[in-house]
Amino acid sequence: MQEEVFYSVRMRASKNGPHEKGGKHISGGEQLSTYANLKHSVNTLLEKAISHSRGNPDFMQIQFEMIDKPIKKIQPLPMGTHEVGSVEEGQSVARSLLQKAGVPAEMIEKAYEQVTEYSDLRGAILFDIRSGSRIDDRQQKGVRVSRMDWLTTNFEKWADHYQMPRSPRVKEALVLATKVSTHPATVAELCWSDDPEYITGYVASKQLGYQRITKLKEYGDERGCRIFFVDGLSDRHSYIDYLEKQPLFVQWGEDE
């Protein structure tokens, strides 16, 4: 795998103009691709953007660039699922998992106080569990985790083994959570989608793995959340550079 040349293919789509001019975020996504598969990757991301439940975009950008760094390969986080009957129960489970991961209870509540304020961000916020404040400088853009993927054949083996659906959504979420959790400064991640038709979210950490929670918001709610809880972050810029620039493949088992 390392001997092949790979490309990072990225897409962003919005309505009422580009994101930086106030457009509503519709969809984003990315794949790592060989040159021979670029057309397939572009078409996959195009289809994702024009069939999204948040609406029809009137702005879209798809770009690719060659990766010039060694691509890391890491195992996916172990996964668990918490079936809940209400948003309140789901959020209670999320708070409990965050505490188990090492986030102090008072810092969890401080983060939740800011969730509504950051619900329209395209990326994640970095939340310092010592100061109780957001420490990235990305305003409405947030931090976008990038240059990561999971070969479909290998993901499908994993999904079949754990009796999970072969869902691109599950694949993308687990890839992102795995990359974020791998960094030593990451304590935990809290996420639920801005897709109004998808109400499952998760808490992830190195200690807990990827813990799906079946209801973290009401159906029809377009407000999302992605918070990276960090501790001991002496170099914010290198951390963001890892999230945005370090190429990474998730690989389950011994497949090449």
CYANA upper distance limits for C-alpha pairs under 8 A (distance plus 0.5 A):
  1 MET  CA    256 GLU  CA      7.38
  2 GLN  CA     70 PRO  CA      7.37
  2 GLN  CA     71 ILE  CA      7.06
  4 GLU  CA     34 THR  CA      7.90
  5 VAL  CA     34 THR  CA      6.69
  5 VAL  CA     35 TYR  CA      7.98
  5 VAL  CA     66 MET  CA      7.82
  5 VAL  CA     67 ILE  CA      7.70
  6 PHE  CA     32 LEU  CA      6.81
  6 PHE  CA     33 SER  CA      5.84
  6 PHE  CA     34 THR  CA      5.19
  6 PHE  CA     35 TYR  CA      7.38
  6 PHE  CA     66 MET  CA      6.57
  6 PHE  CA     67 ILE  CA      6.23
  7 TYR  CA     32 LEU  CA      6.02
  7 TYR  CA     33 SER  CA      5.62
  7 TYR  CA     34 THR  CA      6.54
  7 TYR  CA     35 TYR  CA      7.46
  7 TYR  CA     64 PHE  CA      6.73
  7 TYR  CA     65 GLU  CA      5.82
  7 TYR  CA     66 MET  CA      4.80
  7 TYR  CA     67 ILE  CA      5.84
  8 SER  CA     30 GLU  CA      7.65
  8 SER  CA     31 GLN  CA      6.63
  8 SER  CA     32 LEU  CA      5.30
  8 SER  CA     33 SER  CA      7.04
  8 SER  CA     64 PHE  CA      5.82
  8 SER  CA     65 GLU  CA      5.95
  8 SER  CA     66 MET  CA      6.86
  8 SER  CA     67 ILE  CA      6.97
  8 SER  CA    147 ARG  CA      6.28
  9 VAL  CA     30 GLU  CA      5.86
  9 VAL  CA     31 GLN  CA      5.77
  9 VAL  CA     32 LEU  CA      6.60
  9 VAL  CA     33 SER  CA      7.54
  9 VAL  CA     38 LEU  CA      8.28
  9 VAL  CA     41 SER  CA      7.59
  9 VAL  CA     42 VAL  CA      7.64
  9 VAL  CA     62 ILE  CA      7.66
  9 VAL  CA     63 GLN  CA      6.24
  9 VAL  CA     64 PHE  CA      4.73
  9 VAL  CA     65 GLU  CA      7.32
 10 ARG  CA     28 GLY  CA      8.13
 10 ARG  CA     29 GLY  CA      6.40
 10 ARG  CA     30 GLU  CA      4.77
 10 ARG  CA     31 GLN  CA      7.20
 10 ARG  CA     45 LEU  CA      8.39
 10 ARG  CA     62 ILE  CA      6.12
 10 ARG  CA     63 GLN  CA      5.97
 10 ARG  CA     64 PHE  CA      6.73
 11 MET  CA     27 SER  CA      8.41
 11 MET  CA     28 GLY  CA      5.84
 11 MET  CA     29 GLY  CA      5.78
 11 MET  CA     30 GLU  CA      6.57
 11 MET  CA     45 LEU  CA      6.89
 11 MET  CA     46 LEU  CA      8.22
 11 MET  CA     60 MET  CA      7.70
 11 MET  CA     61 GLN  CA      6.08
 11 MET  CA     62 ILE  CA      4.87
 11 MET  CA     63 GLN  CA      7.12
 12 ARG  CA     26 ILE  CA      8.32
 12 ARG  CA     27 SER  CA      6.33
 12 ARG  CA     28 GLY  CA      4.81
 12 ARG  CA     29 GLY  CA      7.21
 12 ARG  CA     49 ALA  CA      8.23
 12 ARG  CA     60 MET  CA      6.24
 12 ARG  CA     61 GLN  CA      5.95
 12 ARG  CA     62 ILE  CA      7.22
 13 ALA  CA     18 PRO  CA      8.16
 13 ALA  CA     25 HIS  CA      6.91
 13 ALA  CA     26 ILE  CA      5.95
 13 ALA  CA     27 SER  CA      5.68
 13 ALA  CA     28 GLY  CA      6.75
 13 ALA  CA     49 ALA  CA      6.75
 13 ALA  CA     57 PRO  CA      6.38
 13 ALA  CA     58 ASP  CA      8.15
 13 ALA  CA     59 PHE  CA      6.07
 13 ALA  CA     60 MET  CA      4.70
 13 ALA  CA     61 GLN  CA      6.93
 14 SER  CA     18 PRO  CA      6.45
 14 SER  CA     19 HIS  CA      6.79
 14 SER  CA     23 GLY  CA      6.16
 14 SER  CA     24 LYS  CA      5.72
 14 SER  CA     25 HIS  CA      4.95
 14 SER  CA     26 ILE  CA      5.22
 14 SER  CA     27 SER  CA      7.35
 14 SER  CA     57 PRO  CA      5.45
 14 SER  CA     58 ASP  CA      6.87
 14 SER  CA     59 PHE  CA      5.79
 14 SER  CA     60 MET  CA      6.97
 15 LYS  CA     23 GLY  CA      5.77
 15 LYS  CA     24 LYS  CA      5.54
 15 LYS  CA     25 HIS  CA      7.14
 15 LYS  CA     26 ILE  CA      7.16
 15 LYS  CA     55 GLY  CA      8.16
 15 LYS  CA     56 ASN  CA      7.32
 15 LYS  CA     57 PRO  CA      4.99
 15 LYS  CA     58 ASP  CA      5.54
 15 LYS  CA     59 PHE  CA      6.66
 16 ASN  CA     22 GLY  CA      8.05
 16 ASN  CA     23 GLY  CA      5.27
 16 ASN  CA     24 LYS  CA      7.00
 16 ASN  CA     57 PRO  CA      8.21
 16 ASN  CA     58 ASP  CA      6.88
 16 ASN  CA     59 PHE  CA      8.01
 17 GLY  CA     21 LYS  CA      6.83
 17 GLY  CA     22 GLY  CA      7.38
 17 GLY  CA     23 GLY  CA      5.12
 17 GLY  CA     24 LYS  CA      8.20
 17 GLY  CA     58 ASP  CA      7.02
 17 GLY  CA     59 PHE  CA      6.18
 18 PRO  CA     22 GLY  CA      7.18
 18 PRO  CA     23 GLY  CA      5.53
 18 PRO  CA     24 LYS  CA      8.43
 18 PRO  CA     59 PHE  CA      6.33
 18 PRO  CA     60 MET  CA      8.26
 19 HIS  CA     23 GLY  CA      5.03
 19 HIS  CA     24 LYS  CA      7.00
 19 HIS  CA     25 HIS  CA      6.96
 25 HIS  CA    120 ASP  CA      8.36
 25 HIS  CA    122 ARG  CA      7.15
 26 ILE  CA     49 ALA  CA      7.61
 26 ILE  CA     52 HIS  CA      7.51
 26 ILE  CA     54 ARG  CA      6.10
 26 ILE  CA     55 GLY  CA      7.05
 26 ILE  CA     56 ASN  CA      8.04
 26 ILE  CA     57 PRO  CA      6.93
 27 SER  CA     48 LYS  CA      7.96
 27 SER  CA     49 ALA  CA      5.97
 27 SER  CA     52 HIS  CA      7.48
 27 SER  CA     54 ARG  CA      8.45
 28 GLY  CA     49 ALA  CA      7.70
 29 GLY  CA     45 LEU  CA      7.06
 30 GLU  CA     45 LEU  CA      7.57
 30 GLU  CA    146 SER  CA      7.80
 30 GLU  CA    147 ARG  CA      7.86
 30 GLU  CA    148 MET  CA      8.18
 30 GLU  CA    149 ASP  CA      8.34
 31 GLN  CA     41 SER  CA      7.10
 31 GLN  CA    147 ARG  CA      7.76
 31 GLN  CA    148 MET  CA      7.23
 31 GLN  CA    149 ASP  CA      6.18
 32 LEU  CA    147 ARG  CA      7.19
 32 LEU  CA    148 MET  CA      6.93
 32 LEU  CA    149 ASP  CA      6.24
 33 SER  CA     37 ASN  CA      6.38
 33 SER  CA     38 LEU  CA      6.45
 33 SER  CA     41 SER  CA      7.34
 34 THR  CA     38 LEU  CA      6.90
 37 ASN  CA     41 SER  CA      6.82
 38 LEU  CA     42 VAL  CA      6.61
 39 LYS  CA     43 ASN  CA      6.65
 40 HIS  CA     44 THR  CA      6.60
 41 SER  CA     45 LEU  CA      6.81
 42 VAL  CA     46 LEU  CA      6.55
 42 VAL  CA     62 ILE  CA      7.70
 43 ASN  CA     47 GLU  CA      6.60
 44 THR  CA     48 LYS  CA      6.81
 45 LEU  CA     49 ALA  CA      6.82
 46 LEU  CA     50 ILE  CA      6.84
 46 LEU  CA     62 ILE  CA      8.48
 47 GLU  CA     51 SER  CA      6.59
 48 LYS  CA     52 HIS  CA      6.79
 49 ALA  CA     56 ASN  CA      8.40
 49 ALA  CA     57 PRO  CA      7.78
 49 ALA  CA     60 MET  CA      8.49
 50 ILE  CA     56 ASN  CA      6.44
 50 ILE  CA     57 PRO  CA      7.13
 51 SER  CA     55 GLY  CA      8.28
 51 SER  CA     56 ASN  CA      7.75
 52 HIS  CA     56 ASN  CA      7.55
 53 SER  CA    195 ASP  CA      7.01
 53 SER  CA    196 PRO  CA      7.34
 53 SER  CA    197 GLU  CA      7.45
 54 ARG  CA    195 ASP  CA      6.74
 54 ARG  CA    196 PRO  CA      7.34
 54 ARG  CA    222 GLU  CA      7.96
 67 ILE  CA    247 PRO  CA      7.97
 69 LYS  CA    246 GLN  CA      8.01
 69 LYS  CA    247 PRO  CA      7.50
 70 PRO  CA    247 PRO  CA      7.68
 71 ILE  CA    246 GLN  CA      8.03
 71 ILE  CA    247 PRO  CA      5.47
 71 ILE  CA    248 LEU  CA      5.64
 71 ILE  CA    249 PHE  CA      7.29
 72 LYS  CA    247 PRO  CA      6.93
 72 LYS  CA    248 LEU  CA      5.16
 72 LYS  CA    249 PHE  CA      6.63
 73 LYS  CA    248 LEU  CA      6.34
 73 LYS  CA    249 PHE  CA      5.33
 73 LYS  CA    250 VAL  CA      6.15
 73 LYS  CA    251 GLN  CA      6.72
 74 ILE  CA    248 LEU  CA      8.04
 74 ILE  CA    249 PHE  CA      7.06
 74 ILE  CA    250 VAL  CA      5.57
 74 ILE  CA    251 GLN  CA      6.35
 74 ILE  CA    252 TRP  CA      8.44
 75 GLN  CA    178 THR  CA      8.50
 75 GLN  CA    250 VAL  CA      6.14
 75 GLN  CA    251 GLN  CA      5.69
 75 GLN  CA    252 TRP  CA      5.84
 75 GLN  CA    253 GLY  CA      7.98
 76 PRO  CA    174 LEU  CA      7.50
 76 PRO  CA    175 VAL  CA      7.51
 76 PRO  CA    178 THR  CA      6.35
 76 PRO  CA    250 VAL  CA      6.36
 76 PRO  CA    251 GLN  CA      7.16
 76 PRO  CA    252 TRP  CA      6.82
 77 LEU  CA    174 LEU  CA      7.79
 77 LEU  CA    177 ALA  CA      8.27
 77 LEU  CA    178 THR  CA      6.12
 77 LEU  CA    206 LYS  CA      7.93
 77 LEU  CA    209 GLY  CA      5.44
 77 LEU  CA    210 TYR  CA      6.29
 78 PRO  CA    208 LEU  CA      8.40
 78 PRO  CA    209 GLY  CA      5.38
 78 PRO  CA    210 TYR  CA      6.47
 79 MET  CA    209 GLY  CA      6.26
 79 MET  CA    210 TYR  CA      5.13
 79 MET  CA    211 GLN  CA      6.21
 79 MET  CA    212 ARG  CA      7.98
 80 GLY  CA    209 GLY  CA      8.14
 80 GLY  CA    210 TYR  CA      6.84
 80 GLY  CA    211 GLN  CA      5.27
 80 GLY  CA    212 ARG  CA      6.60
 81 THR  CA    211 GLN  CA      6.19
 81 THR  CA    212 ARG  CA      5.12
 81 THR  CA    213 ILE  CA      6.51
 81 THR  CA    214 THR  CA      7.94
 82 HIS  CA    211 GLN  CA      7.73
 82 HIS  CA    212 ARG  CA      6.53
 82 HIS  CA    213 ILE  CA      5.34
 82 HIS  CA    214 THR  CA      6.82
 83 GLU  CA    213 ILE  CA      6.83
 83 GLU  CA    214 THR  CA      5.93
 83 GLU  CA    215 LYS  CA      8.32
 84 VAL  CA     89 GLU  CA      6.59
 84 VAL  CA     90 GLY  CA      6.24
 84 VAL  CA    213 ILE  CA      7.55
 84 VAL  CA    214 THR  CA      6.51
 84 VAL  CA    215 LYS  CA      6.79
 85 GLY  CA     89 GLU  CA      7.19
 85 GLY  CA     90 GLY  CA      8.10
 85 GLY  CA    215 LYS  CA      7.74
 86 SER  CA     90 GLY  CA      6.69
 86 SER  CA    215 LYS  CA      6.76
 86 SER  CA    216 LEU  CA      8.34
 87 VAL  CA     91 GLN  CA      6.53
 87 VAL  CA    215 LYS  CA      5.91
 87 VAL  CA    216 LEU  CA      5.50
 87 VAL  CA    217 LYS  CA      5.92
 87 VAL  CA    218 GLU  CA      7.21
 88 GLU  CA     92 SER  CA      6.67
 88 GLU  CA    216 LEU  CA      8.25
 89 GLU  CA     93 VAL  CA      6.76
 90 GLY  CA     94 ALA  CA      6.74
 90 GLY  CA    213 ILE  CA      6.68
 90 GLY  CA    214 THR  CA      7.65
 90 GLY  CA    215 LYS  CA      5.99
 90 GLY  CA    216 LEU  CA      5.75
 91 GLN  CA     95 ARG  CA      6.71
 91 GLN  CA    216 LEU  CA      6.39
 92 SER  CA     96 SER  CA      6.77
 93 VAL  CA     97 LEU  CA      6.67
 93 VAL  CA    213 ILE  CA      8.20
 94 ALA  CA     98 LEU  CA      6.67
 94 ALA  CA    190 LEU  CA      8.18
 94 ALA  CA    202 TYR  CA      7.92
 94 ALA  CA    203 VAL  CA      6.81
 94 ALA  CA    213 ILE  CA      8.03
 95 ARG  CA     99 GLN  CA      6.84
 95 ARG  CA    105 ALA  CA      8.37
 95 ARG  CA    108 ILE  CA      7.39
 96 SER  CA    100 LYS  CA      6.84
 97 LEU  CA    101 ALA  CA      6.69
 97 LEU  CA    203 VAL  CA      7.28
 97 LEU  CA    208 LEU  CA      8.38
 98 LEU  CA    102 GLY  CA      7.02
 98 LEU  CA    103 VAL  CA      6.10
 98 LEU  CA    108 ILE  CA      7.92
 98 LEU  CA    188 ALA  CA      7.15
 98 LEU  CA    190 LEU  CA      8.41
 98 LEU  CA    203 VAL  CA      7.42
 99 GLN  CA    103 VAL  CA      5.35
 99 GLN  CA    104 PRO  CA      6.42
 99 GLN  CA    105 ALA  CA      6.71
 99 GLN  CA    108 ILE  CA      8.35
100 LYS  CA    208 LEU  CA      8.36
101 ALA  CA    187 VAL  CA      7.08
101 ALA  CA    188 ALA  CA      6.75
101 ALA  CA    205 SER  CA      6.91
101 ALA  CA    207 GLN  CA      6.81
101 ALA  CA    208 LEU  CA      7.01
102 GLY  CA    187 VAL  CA      7.05
102 GLY  CA    188 ALA  CA      8.26
103 VAL  CA    107 MET  CA      7.16
103 VAL  CA    108 ILE  CA      7.09
103 VAL  CA    129 ILE  CA      7.03
103 VAL  CA    187 VAL  CA      7.56
103 VAL  CA    188 ALA  CA      8.02
103 VAL  CA    229 PHE  CA      7.95
104 PRO  CA    108 ILE  CA      6.90
104 PRO  CA    129 ILE  CA      7.75
105 ALA  CA    109 GLU  CA      6.98
106 GLU  CA    110 LYS  CA      6.80
107 MET  CA    111 ALA  CA      6.66
107 MET  CA    129 ILE  CA      6.37
107 MET  CA    130 ARG  CA      8.36
107 MET  CA    132 GLY  CA      6.11
108 ILE  CA    112 TYR  CA      6.77
109 GLU  CA    113 GLU  CA      6.73
110 LYS  CA    114 GLN  CA      7.35
110 LYS  CA    132 GLY  CA      6.79
110 LYS  CA    133 SER  CA      8.43
111 ALA  CA    115 VAL  CA      6.97
111 ALA  CA    127 PHE  CA      7.82
111 ALA  CA    132 GLY  CA      7.68
111 ALA  CA    133 SER  CA      8.22
112 TYR  CA    116 THR  CA      8.45
114 GLN  CA    118 TYR  CA      7.05
115 VAL  CA    119 SER  CA      6.51
115 VAL  CA    225 CYS  CA      7.16
116 THR  CA    223 ARG  CA      8.34
118 TYR  CA    125 ILE  CA      8.45
118 TYR  CA    140 GLN  CA      8.17
118 TYR  CA    225 CYS  CA      7.83
119 SER  CA    223 ARG  CA      5.66
119 SER  CA    224 GLY  CA      5.64
119 SER  CA    225 CYS  CA      6.11
120 ASP  CA    140 GLN  CA      7.92
120 ASP  CA    223 ARG  CA      6.96
120 ASP  CA    224 GLY  CA      7.34
121 LEU  CA    140 GLN  CA      5.51
121 LEU  CA    141 LYS  CA      6.22
121 LEU  CA    142 GLY  CA      6.41
122 ARG  CA    140 GLN  CA      7.42
122 ARG  CA    141 LYS  CA      5.85
122 ARG  CA    142 GLY  CA      6.54
122 ARG  CA    143 VAL  CA      8.39
122 ARG  CA    144 ARG  CA      7.93
123 GLY  CA    141 LYS  CA      6.40
123 GLY  CA    142 GLY  CA      4.67
123 GLY  CA    143 VAL  CA      5.21
123 GLY  CA    144 ARG  CA      5.24
123 GLY  CA    145 VAL  CA      8.21
123 GLY  CA    226 ARG  CA      7.56
124 ALA  CA    142 GLY  CA      5.44
124 ALA  CA    143 VAL  CA      5.39
124 ALA  CA    144 ARG  CA      6.97
124 ALA  CA    225 CYS  CA      8.10
124 ALA  CA    226 ARG  CA      5.29
124 ALA  CA    227 ILE  CA      5.96
124 ALA  CA    228 PHE  CA      7.29
125 ILE  CA    134 ARG  CA      6.98
125 ILE  CA    135 ILE  CA      8.22
125 ILE  CA    136 ASP  CA      7.00
125 ILE  CA    142 GLY  CA      6.10
125 ILE  CA    143 VAL  CA      6.88
125 ILE  CA    226 ARG  CA      7.12
125 ILE  CA    227 ILE  CA      5.60
125 ILE  CA    228 PHE  CA      6.70
126 LEU  CA    134 ARG  CA      6.05
126 LEU  CA    135 ILE  CA      6.13
126 LEU  CA    136 ASP  CA      6.05
126 LEU  CA    143 VAL  CA      8.39
126 LEU  CA    227 ILE  CA      6.65
126 LEU  CA    228 PHE  CA      5.49
126 LEU  CA    229 PHE  CA      6.69
126 LEU  CA    230 VAL  CA      7.26
127 PHE  CA    132 GLY  CA      7.21
127 PHE  CA    133 SER  CA      6.16
127 PHE  CA    134 ARG  CA      5.05
127 PHE  CA    135 ILE  CA      6.57
127 PHE  CA    136 ASP  CA      8.48
127 PHE  CA    227 ILE  CA      7.16
127 PHE  CA    228 PHE  CA      6.46
127 PHE  CA    229 PHE  CA      5.36
127 PHE  CA    230 VAL  CA      6.52
128 ASP  CA    132 GLY  CA      6.00
128 ASP  CA    133 SER  CA      6.21
128 ASP  CA    134 ARG  CA      6.84
128 ASP  CA    135 ILE  CA      7.02
128 ASP  CA    229 PHE  CA      6.50
128 ASP  CA    230 VAL  CA      5.64
128 ASP  CA    231 ASP  CA      6.49
129 ILE  CA    133 SER  CA      8.13
129 ILE  CA    229 PHE  CA      6.80
129 ILE  CA    230 VAL  CA      6.66
129 ILE  CA    231 ASP  CA      6.44
130 ARG  CA    231 ASP  CA      7.38
136 ASP  CA    142 GLY  CA      8.04
136 ASP  CA    143 VAL  CA      8.21
136 ASP  CA    236 ARG  CA      8.07
137 ASP  CA    142 GLY  CA      8.31
138 ARG  CA    142 GLY  CA      5.32
138 ARG  CA    143 VAL  CA      7.15
143 VAL  CA    240 ILE  CA      7.72
143 VAL  CA    243 LEU  CA      8.48
143 VAL  CA    244 GLU  CA      8.24
144 ARG  CA    243 LEU  CA      7.84
144 ARG  CA    244 GLU  CA      6.80
145 VAL  CA    176 LEU  CA      7.44
145 VAL  CA    180 VAL  CA      8.39
145 VAL  CA    243 LEU  CA      5.36
145 VAL  CA    244 GLU  CA      5.42
146 SER  CA    243 LEU  CA      6.86
146 SER  CA    244 GLU  CA      5.20
146 SER  CA    245 LYS  CA      6.94
146 SER  CA    246 GLN  CA      8.31
146 SER  CA    247 PRO  CA      8.20
147 ARG  CA    244 GLU  CA      7.27
147 ARG  CA    245 LYS  CA      6.71
147 ARG  CA    246 GLN  CA      6.97
147 ARG  CA    247 PRO  CA      5.22
147 ARG  CA    248 LEU  CA      6.93
148 MET  CA    175 VAL  CA      7.50
148 MET  CA    176 LEU  CA      7.93
148 MET  CA    179 LYS  CA      8.31
148 MET  CA    247 PRO  CA      6.12
148 MET  CA    248 LEU  CA      5.22
148 MET  CA    249 PHE  CA      6.22
148 MET  CA    250 VAL  CA      8.22
149 ASP  CA    172 GLU  CA      8.01
149 ASP  CA    175 VAL  CA      6.92
149 ASP  CA    248 LEU  CA      7.17
149 ASP  CA    249 PHE  CA      5.63
149 ASP  CA    250 VAL  CA      6.88
150 TRP  CA    154 ASN  CA      7.72
150 TRP  CA    155 PHE  CA      6.83
150 TRP  CA    171 LYS  CA      7.84
150 TRP  CA    175 VAL  CA      7.37
150 TRP  CA    249 PHE  CA      5.96
150 TRP  CA    250 VAL  CA      5.48
150 TRP  CA    251 GLN  CA      7.00
151 LEU  CA    155 PHE  CA      6.68
151 LEU  CA    249 PHE  CA      8.16
151 LEU  CA    250 VAL  CA      8.24
151 LEU  CA    251 GLN  CA      8.05
152 THR  CA    156 GLU  CA      6.54
153 THR  CA    157 LYS  CA      6.93
154 ASN  CA    158 TRP  CA      6.92
154 ASN  CA    251 GLN  CA      7.25
154 ASN  CA    252 TRP  CA      7.05
154 ASN  CA    255 ASP  CA      7.59
155 PHE  CA    159 ALA  CA      6.62
155 PHE  CA    166 ARG  CA      8.27
155 PHE  CA    171 LYS  CA      7.56
155 PHE  CA    251 GLN  CA      8.22
155 PHE  CA    252 TRP  CA      7.82
156 GLU  CA    160 ASP  CA      6.50
156 GLU  CA    166 ARG  CA      6.43
157 LYS  CA    161 HIS  CA      6.61
158 TRP  CA    162 TYR  CA      6.80
158 TRP  CA    252 TRP  CA      7.08
159 ALA  CA    163 GLN  CA      6.22
159 ALA  CA    164 MET  CA      5.17
159 ALA  CA    165 PRO  CA      6.72
159 ALA  CA    166 ARG  CA      6.41
160 ASP  CA    164 MET  CA      6.69
160 ASP  CA    165 PRO  CA      8.14
160 ASP  CA    166 ARG  CA      8.22
165 PRO  CA    170 VAL  CA      8.41
166 ARG  CA    170 VAL  CA      8.14
166 ARG  CA    171 LYS  CA      8.31
167 SER  CA    171 LYS  CA      6.86
168 PRO  CA    172 GLU  CA      6.52
169 ARG  CA    173 ALA  CA      6.64
170 VAL  CA    174 LEU  CA      6.56
171 LYS  CA    175 VAL  CA      6.63
172 GLU  CA    176 LEU  CA      6.73
173 ALA  CA    177 ALA  CA      6.58
174 LEU  CA    178 THR  CA      6.42
174 LEU  CA    210 TYR  CA      7.52
175 VAL  CA    179 LYS  CA      6.78
175 VAL  CA    250 VAL  CA      6.83
176 LEU  CA    180 VAL  CA      6.68
177 ALA  CA    181 SER  CA      6.46
177 ALA  CA    189 GLU  CA      7.81
177 ALA  CA    204 ALA  CA      6.78
177 ALA  CA    205 SER  CA      8.32
177 ALA  CA    210 TYR  CA      7.56
178 THR  CA    182 THR  CA      6.63
178 THR  CA    210 TYR  CA      8.41
178 THR  CA    250 VAL  CA      8.28
179 LYS  CA    183 HIS  CA      7.77
179 LYS  CA    243 LEU  CA      8.00
179 LYS  CA    248 LEU  CA      7.97
180 VAL  CA    186 THR  CA      7.32
180 VAL  CA    189 GLU  CA      8.33
180 VAL  CA    228 PHE  CA      8.49
180 VAL  CA    243 LEU  CA      7.29
181 SER  CA    186 THR  CA      6.21
181 SER  CA    187 VAL  CA      7.84
181 SER  CA    188 ALA  CA      7.34
181 SER  CA    189 GLU  CA      8.08
181 SER  CA    204 ALA  CA      7.57
181 SER  CA    205 SER  CA      5.80
181 SER  CA    206 LYS  CA      5.99
182 THR  CA    186 THR  CA      7.97
182 THR  CA    206 LYS  CA      7.23
183 HIS  CA    239 TYR  CA      8.41
185 ALA  CA    230 VAL  CA      6.00
185 ALA  CA    231 ASP  CA      6.03
185 ALA  CA    232 GLY  CA      6.54
185 ALA  CA    233 LEU  CA      6.33
185 ALA  CA    239 TYR  CA      8.45
186 THR  CA    205 SER  CA      8.10
186 THR  CA    228 PHE  CA      7.32
186 THR  CA    229 PHE  CA      6.61
186 THR  CA    230 VAL  CA      5.17
186 THR  CA    231 ASP  CA      7.17
187 VAL  CA    205 SER  CA      6.77
187 VAL  CA    206 LYS  CA      8.20
187 VAL  CA    228 PHE  CA      8.14
187 VAL  CA    229 PHE  CA      5.96
187 VAL  CA    230 VAL  CA      5.79
187 VAL  CA    231 ASP  CA      7.04
188 ALA  CA    203 VAL  CA      7.47
188 ALA  CA    204 ALA  CA      6.09
188 ALA  CA    205 SER  CA      5.08
188 ALA  CA    206 LYS  CA      8.20
188 ALA  CA    228 PHE  CA      6.63
188 ALA  CA    229 PHE  CA      5.73
188 ALA  CA    230 VAL  CA      7.75
189 GLU  CA    202 TYR  CA      8.44
189 GLU  CA    203 VAL  CA      6.01
189 GLU  CA    204 ALA  CA      5.62
189 GLU  CA    205 SER  CA      6.97
189 GLU  CA    226 ARG  CA      7.69
189 GLU  CA    227 ILE  CA      6.17
189 GLU  CA    228 PHE  CA      5.16
189 GLU  CA    229 PHE  CA      6.55
190 LEU  CA    201 GLY  CA      8.35
190 LEU  CA    202 TYR  CA      6.58
190 LEU  CA    203 VAL  CA      5.23
190 LEU  CA    204 ALA  CA      7.31
190 LEU  CA    225 CYS  CA      7.76
190 LEU  CA    226 ARG  CA      6.18
190 LEU  CA    227 ILE  CA      5.75
190 LEU  CA    228 PHE  CA      7.24
191 CYS  CA    201 GLY  CA      6.02
191 CYS  CA    202 TYR  CA      5.98
191 CYS  CA    203 VAL  CA      7.04
191 CYS  CA    224 GLY  CA      8.02
191 CYS  CA    225 CYS  CA      5.68
191 CYS  CA    226 ARG  CA      4.90
191 CYS  CA    227 ILE  CA      7.04
192 TRP  CA    199 ILE  CA      7.57
192 TRP  CA    200 THR  CA      6.99
192 TRP  CA    201 GLY  CA      4.63
192 TRP  CA    202 TYR  CA      7.08
192 TRP  CA    216 LEU  CA      7.15
192 TRP  CA    217 LYS  CA      8.23
192 TRP  CA    224 GLY  CA      5.98
192 TRP  CA    225 CYS  CA      5.75
192 TRP  CA    226 ARG  CA      7.17
193 SER  CA    198 TYR  CA      7.11
193 SER  CA    199 ILE  CA      7.50
193 SER  CA    200 THR  CA      8.08
193 SER  CA    201 GLY  CA      7.26
193 SER  CA    222 GLU  CA      8.42
193 SER  CA    223 ARG  CA      7.94
193 SER  CA    224 GLY  CA      5.24
193 SER  CA    225 CYS  CA      7.05
194 ASP  CA    198 TYR  CA      8.37
194 ASP  CA    221 ASP  CA      7.88
194 ASP  CA    222 GLU  CA      5.22
194 ASP  CA    223 ARG  CA      5.43
194 ASP  CA    224 GLY  CA      4.39
194 ASP  CA    225 CYS  CA      7.80
195 ASP  CA    199 ILE  CA      8.32
195 ASP  CA    221 ASP  CA      8.08
195 ASP  CA    222 GLU  CA      6.20
195 ASP  CA    223 ARG  CA      8.34
195 ASP  CA    224 GLY  CA      8.01
196 PRO  CA    219 TYR  CA      6.44
196 PRO  CA    220 GLY  CA      4.72
196 PRO  CA    221 ASP  CA      5.34
196 PRO  CA    222 GLU  CA      5.18
196 PRO  CA    223 ARG  CA      8.29
197 GLU  CA    219 TYR  CA      6.31
197 GLU  CA    220 GLY  CA      6.41
197 GLU  CA    221 ASP  CA      8.39
198 TYR  CA    219 TYR  CA      7.48
199 ILE  CA    214 THR  CA      7.30
199 ILE  CA    215 LYS  CA      5.76
199 ILE  CA    216 LEU  CA      6.37
199 ILE  CA    217 LYS  CA      5.91
199 ILE  CA    218 GLU  CA      6.94
199 ILE  CA    219 TYR  CA      6.62
200 THR  CA    212 ARG  CA      7.45
200 THR  CA    213 ILE  CA      6.20
200 THR  CA    214 THR  CA      4.84
200 THR  CA    215 LYS  CA      5.40
200 THR  CA    216 LEU  CA      6.40
200 THR  CA    217 LYS  CA      8.15
201 GLY  CA    212 ARG  CA      6.35
201 GLY  CA    213 ILE  CA      5.85
201 GLY  CA    214 THR  CA      7.02
201 GLY  CA    215 LYS  CA      7.32
201 GLY  CA    216 LEU  CA      6.31
202 TYR  CA    210 TYR  CA      7.37
202 TYR  CA    211 GLN  CA      5.84
202 TYR  CA    212 ARG  CA      4.83
202 TYR  CA    213 ILE  CA      5.86
203 VAL  CA    210 TYR  CA      6.81
203 VAL  CA    211 GLN  CA      5.79
203 VAL  CA    212 ARG  CA      7.23
203 VAL  CA    213 ILE  CA      8.31
204 ALA  CA    208 LEU  CA      6.89
204 ALA  CA    209 GLY  CA      5.89
204 ALA  CA    210 TYR  CA      4.96
204 ALA  CA    211 GLN  CA      6.36
205 SER  CA    209 GLY  CA      5.72
205 SER  CA    210 TYR  CA      7.25
217 LYS  CA    221 ASP  CA      7.35
233 LEU  CA    239 TYR  CA      8.23
235 ASP  CA    239 TYR  CA      7.01
236 ARG  CA    240 ILE  CA      6.78
237 HIS  CA    241 ASP  CA      6.52
238 SER  CA    242 TYR  CA      6.65
239 TYR  CA    243 LEU  CA      6.94
240 ILE  CA    244 GLU  CA      6.58
241 ASP  CA    245 LYS  CA      5.91
241 ASP  CA    246 GLN  CA      7.64
242 TYR  CA    246 GLN  CA      5.46
251 GLN  CA    255 ASP  CA      7.75
